[in-house]
């Protein structure tokens, strides 16, 4: 029997109307079931709030192709990571020669491509490690949201779960040295996109500097709710997250080389504070680590740092900084008082989340452009060489498995309902869980 298309709470609703059930208990059961169901969804890059953390699941640490639930060939290539709602998975891909973008709706049970939409786009300059489909979708109960750009236009689209266009917006030219790679996020009734472009006149050539800004849209109608101009420096690809202060105030957190780690009011976009802790490009996304906010910066030539900012107690301040074997592209994972940093060149570190002290470090080999995720007490990360590397999430960092997927990857795993989905350059793989139950 296949999983329901949307989180299934109808049996509970039916039970609620039985005359023997007290109304308050019925309401509690509905809320509890809905919360549990929605927690299973993987709605954006690195899952809920970009944390990269999923509950423990029956996913093997080591496996072969014979253990796959399914493997699906994708049109084109790309680095886009899956977003998942119910039994539907959403993904982007692109033709590397023509820049045609594909948006895909895939059945999580079978791997079948249920629908495929394609959109013509102009060819544009890319970094050798980038692609025309480096952005991950976001998804809610109504729409899947995708974005891509060429030199002349930035296209944001909302499609139904069946692939029908709901609304679209052209956000103007994109200026960068490496191509487009930022992904949207959802906050309450808003879809939020950070567009941090190249603004250094010495580096843009014959083009005008890019216009950097944060934009929020009504996710149902596509109406623009607010737009805030930002300083342009080098392009940044961080996907924002939400930080809740000790007083219960929610902050929209954005990383960029121009502003460092910055907090905005998610209702208006107004900047509330910024702490300049970066001296290089920020590619990874911000992560909440207990009371702190993490961000990293770096370059292909080194000089990477991971910084923790304490936003409480008035003026935000740097709490600690890691510079040896710090990650540049992969986003860290924070869990249970520890921070796990996966260096691009294959060294994994376990840090004390409060002090930044290194508790353990392990060389696992490989090169990494995707980010690690934590499932239960294990870290999973895909290497550029196409191996899924699994490490214990403790100070021992024991290598539990290295499973070859048959093709390279620069993507990040996704998990929903106990099943892991792995995107290589041109395939999507499902592994683990109880498929078909």
Number of C-alpha atoms within 10 A of each C-alpha: 7 12 16 11 13 14 20 15 17 12 9 16 15 10 14 20 12 11 8 8 12 11 13 9 11 18 14 12 17 18 14 12 17 16 12 13 17 18 17 20 24 27 29 26 28 28 24 19 22 23 22 27 23 23 14 12 19 15 16 16 19 14 17 13 14 7 12 13 21 18 19 16 15 20 17 21 23 29 28 28 28 31 29 29 26 21 20 22 27 28 27 31 28 27 18 15 9 14 20 18 25 22 23 24 25 22 19 26 20 17 19 14 17 14 15 15 14 14 10 12 19 13 15 16 16 15 11 8 11 17 25 32 29 25 27 31 27 27 28 21 13 15 22 30 28 23 27 23 26 22 18 15 17 17 17 18 18 26 19 17 21 15 18 13 14 17 17 17 16 13 15 15 17 24 28 24 14 17 23 30 24 25 25 24 26 24 16 9 12 21 23 27 22 24 29 30 27 24 21 16 13 8 14 16 9 8 10 13 21 24 19 22 17 18 20 26 19 17 24 15 11 18 14 15 16 17 16 15 14 18 17 22 24 24 29 29 24 27 28 25 24 23 23 12 14 11 7 8 10 16 20 21 25 27 33 34 24 23 19 22 27 22 26 20 15 19 16 13 21 16 17 11 15 19 18 16 24 22 16 22 24 28 26 27 29 29 28 23 23 17 17 22 22 27 29 36 28 23 15 10 6 14 16 26 23 25 23 27 22 20 23 13 9 7 10 17 17 15 17 17 19 18 14 13 21 27 34 30 26 24 32 29 26 25 19 11 12 23 26 27 25 31 26 25 18 17 19 23 26 24 22 17 23 17 12 18 15 17 15 15 20 17 14 19 13 17 18 27 26 24 28 29 28 26 20 15 15 21 25 24 25 31 30 21 17 22 21 21 22 25 23 18 24 21 17 14 22 15 17 15 17 21 17 18 24 13 15 18 25 27 28 29 25 27 30 24 22 18 19 21 24 22 30 30 21 18 20 20 20 23 23 20 18 14 18 10 8
